């Protein structure tokens, strides 16, 4: 469970930087749009992105969530839970991707059927960073 102050910060701030590990052990960083979801902070990504391939191989990661001016932030260190067509039923994946969209935008999509089809066409997955440790100026 996310502490209330962390959940609130991740609900109000959606710009993030994910750090995961390449095959050679070097860090790989990606900018993501994210939001508080379930037991962590989530974003979606397509099946062919380096971040997803790296997280499938090694789920350890850090996600920095920042205020728009970068002066307030929190970092979640932990592991990624991946919900994809490989391990999640189509209906559950659709619902998770919708929930992640809502979490990352604080709004509903204007056309859910169109959104759902785009998620299938893009082969999107939902990634939830579940923290073991949280730190930063917003904690």
Buried (B, 14 or more C-beta within 10 A) or exposed (E): EBEEEBBEBBBBBBBBBBBBBEEEEEEBEBEBBBBBBBBBBBBBBEBEBEBBBBBBEBBBBBBBBBBEEEEBBBBBBBBBBBBBBEEBEEEEBBBBBBBBBBBBEEEEBEEEEEBBEEBBEBEBBBBBBBBEEBEBEBE
